[in-house]
Amino acid sequence: MNRGVNDEFIARLFFGVLEIRSHIFSKESEREQFDKLYTPIYQNLLEAEHSKHNVKAIIEQHVDNVTSGKTSEIKERQININENVEIELNVAFKDFFIRGRIALTNLVQFANFLGYDFGFIFQAKKDFDPAIDRLRDKHNNELINHLAERIKQEREGWYQEFNRIRNDIEHNGWTLPSIT
């Protein structure tokens, strides 16, 4: 996958953040600390996105191989598939969730560097709600109120399913269902 400065993903994650950094931190030591904490977020998001594209490519190639007859044959009323992509597909699929979690964990550390405690993101709902209220009370400004609402929405949206799958992968040995 060829990425460059015109790629929106790269522009937002790297160049946009570096521009913000240069306006916020004037001391070299602060910029170095910023970079040290931001690099694992950036790197793991890039790797998660790479894994996402890899999953798609594996599936597309497998479908092409089977439908073209390159890795399949029809015998009587049965299609025999002579290619197994399950291990490669499982590795790429799991890597997406693991890399995503690493990025999120590092994002919490990065937020601490910026003066915000977002560790509550990973807590149970009963602890999450009071913690997000404390964040709003502590900083009491429009930006933090908007951010707190956004965190709440994202947590109730995609993050719940993402975290459920990631937990199943890491703690329950979950794998993709067999495709052959």
SULJOVEN-V905752 format. One record per residue. PHI is phi as a letter, one per 30 degrees, with the letter a starting at -180 (NA if undefined). PSI is psi as a letter, one per 30 degrees, with the letter a starting at -180 (NA if undefined). OMEGA is omega as a letter, one per 40 degrees, with the letter a starting at -180 (NA if undefined). Layout:
phi = (PHI:PHI)
psi = (PSI:PSI)
omega = (OMEGA:OMEGA)
//
This chain:
phi = (NA:c:c:b:d:d:d:e:e:d:e:d:d:c:d:d:d:d:d:d:e:d:d:d:c:c:d:e:d:d:d:d:d:e:d:d:d:d:e:d:d:e:d:d:d:d:d:d:d:d:d:d:d:d:e:d:d:d:d:d:d:d:d:e:d:d:d:d:i:d:b:b:b:c:b:h:c:b:c:c:c:c:b:c:c:d:d:d:d:d:d:d:d:d:d:e:d:d:d:d:d:d:d:d:d:d:d:d:d:d:d:e:e:d:j:b:c:c:e:d:e:c:d:d:e:d:c:d:e:d:d:d:d:d:d:d:d:d:c:h:b:d:d:d:d:d:d:d:d:d:d:d:d:d:d:d:c:d:d:e:d:e:d:d:d:d:d:d:d:d:c:b:i:d:b:d:d:d:c:c)
psi = (k:j:k:a:f:f:k:e:e:e:e:e:e:d:e:e:e:e:e:e:e:f:f:e:k:f:k:e:e:e:e:e:e:e:e:e:f:e:e:f:e:e:e:e:e:e:e:e:e:e:e:e:e:e:e:e:e:e:e:e:e:e:e:e:e:e:f:f:g:e:g:l:k:k:j:c:g:k:k:k:k:g:k:j:g:e:e:e:e:e:e:e:e:e:e:e:e:e:e:e:e:e:e:e:e:f:e:e:e:e:e:e:e:f:g:k:j:g:f:f:e:f:l:l:e:f:f:e:e:e:e:e:e:e:e:e:e:e:f:i:l:e:e:e:e:e:e:e:e:e:e:e:e:e:e:f:c:e:e:e:e:e:e:e:e:e:e:e:e:f:f:g:g:k:l:k:l:k:g:NA)
omega = (a:a:i:a:i:i:a:i:i:a:a:a:a:a:i:i:i:i:i:i:a:i:a:a:a:a:i:a:i:i:i:i:i:a:a:a:a:a:i:i:a:a:a:i:i:a:i:i:i:i:i:i:i:i:a:a:i:a:a:i:i:i:i:a:a:a:i:a:a:a:i:i:i:i:a:a:a:i:i:a:a:a:i:a:a:a:a:i:i:i:a:a:a:a:i:a:i:i:i:i:i:i:a:i:i:i:i:i:i:i:i:i:a:i:a:i:i:i:a:a:a:a:i:a:a:i:a:a:i:a:i:i:i:i:i:a:a:a:i:i:a:a:a:i:i:i:i:i:i:i:i:i:a:i:i:a:a:a:a:a:i:a:i:i:i:i:i:i:a:a:a:i:a:i:i:i:i:i:a:NA)
//
